[in-house]
Amino acid sequence: MTIYGIKTCSSVGKARKFMKENGIEFDFVDYKVESVGEDKIREWLKQIDIKTLFNTRGTKYRDLKLKELNLDDEGKIKWMAKENYLIKRPVIEYGDGKVFVGYKEEMYKETFLC
């Protein structure tokens, strides 16, 4: 299992805490240290919708005034690769390449504790 995000994000913190408390081993990829490239983003998008992955609520989205650009999906992918803070957090890879985005405790229990 690999968790992608930033250490200072509360949702990422909750996800990491959940895994630790339940004895689930994971690797952590911090966007501040190691950026996620376009290939990885495209891999995730084979399983999840771009609306799930692209963060339109964050400060980075507003600061970059991306709403005004009216980006298509390709534009969003390029921006997420350039600015990983535009990726919703956390992104969790588990099992045979499955992907889960966000923190929802009930879904974590159903998905990771079975």
C-alpha positions in Angstrom: 0.0 0.0 0.0 1.2 3.5 -0.8 -0.4 6.7 0.5 0.3 9.9 -1.5 -0.2 13.4 -0.1 1.5 15.9 2.2 2.3 15.6 5.8 0.5 18.8 6.8 -2.9 17.7 5.3 -5.4 16.7 7.9 -7.0 14.1 5.7 -3.6 12.5 5.0 -2.9 12.5 8.7 -6.2 10.8 9.4 -5.5 8.2 6.7 -2.0 7.5 8.0 -3.3 7.2 11.6 -6.0 4.8 10.6 -3.5 2.5 8.9 -1.1 2.6 11.8 -3.8 2.0 14.4 -5.0 -1.0 12.3 -1.6 -2.5 11.8 -1.6 -1.9 8.0 1.8 -1.3 6.6 2.2 1.5 4.0 4.7 3.6 2.2 4.2 7.3 2.2 5.0 9.6 -0.8 5.1 13.3 0.2 4.4 15.6 -2.7 6.8 18.1 -1.2 9.6 15.7 -1.5 8.8 13.5 -4.4 6.4 14.8 -7.1 3.9 12.6 -8.9 4.2 12.7 -12.7 1.7 12.6 -15.5 2.2 8.8 -16.1 1.1 8.0 -12.5 -1.9 10.4 -12.7 -3.0 8.8 -16.0 -2.7 5.4 -14.3 -5.0 6.5 -11.5 -7.5 7.9 -13.9 -8.0 4.5 -15.4 -9.9 3.7 -12.2 -11.2 7.0 -10.9 -12.9 10.0 -12.5 -10.9 13.1 -13.0 -13.6 15.0 -10.9 -12.6 12.8 -8.0 -8.8 13.4 -8.5 -8.7 17.1 -9.5 -8.9 19.4 -6.4 -11.0 22.5 -7.2 -11.5 23.4 -3.6 -7.9 24.1 -2.6 -5.9 27.3 -2.3 -3.6 26.3 -5.1 -6.5 26.1 -7.6 -7.7 29.6 -6.5 -4.2 31.1 -6.5 -3.5 29.9 -10.0 -6.9 31.1 -11.2 -7.5 27.8 -13.0 -11.3 28.3 -13.0 -10.8 31.1 -15.5 -8.9 28.8 -17.8 -11.9 26.5 -18.2 -9.6 23.5 -18.5 -10.5 20.3 -20.4 -9.4 16.9 -18.9 -6.0 17.0 -20.7 -5.3 20.5 -19.2 -6.2 19.3 -15.8 -3.9 16.3 -16.1 -1.0 18.6 -17.1 -1.7 21.0 -14.2 -1.9 18.2 -11.7 1.5 16.8 -12.9 3.0 20.3 -12.7 1.3 21.2 -9.3 0.7 18.1 -7.2 -1.2 20.2 -4.7 -4.1 20.1 -7.3 -4.4 16.4 -6.6 -7.0 15.6 -3.9 -5.6 13.9 -0.9 -4.8 11.3 0.1 -4.5 9.0 -2.9 -4.1 5.4 -1.8 -2.8 2.6 -4.0 -3.6 -0.8 -2.6 -4.1 -4.4 -3.7 -3.5 -5.1 -7.3 -3.2 -1.5 -8.4 -6.5 -0.3 -6.9 -6.9 3.4 -6.1 -8.9 5.2 -3.4 -9.1 9.0 -3.0 -9.9 10.9 0.2 -10.5 10.0 3.8 -13.8 8.3 4.7 -13.5 6.2 7.9 -16.5 3.9 7.1 -15.2 3.3 3.6 -11.7 2.6 5.0 -13.2 0.0 7.4 -15.0 -1.7 4.5 -12.1 -1.5 2.1 -9.0 -2.1 4.2 -10.2 -4.2 7.2 -11.9 -7.0 5.3 
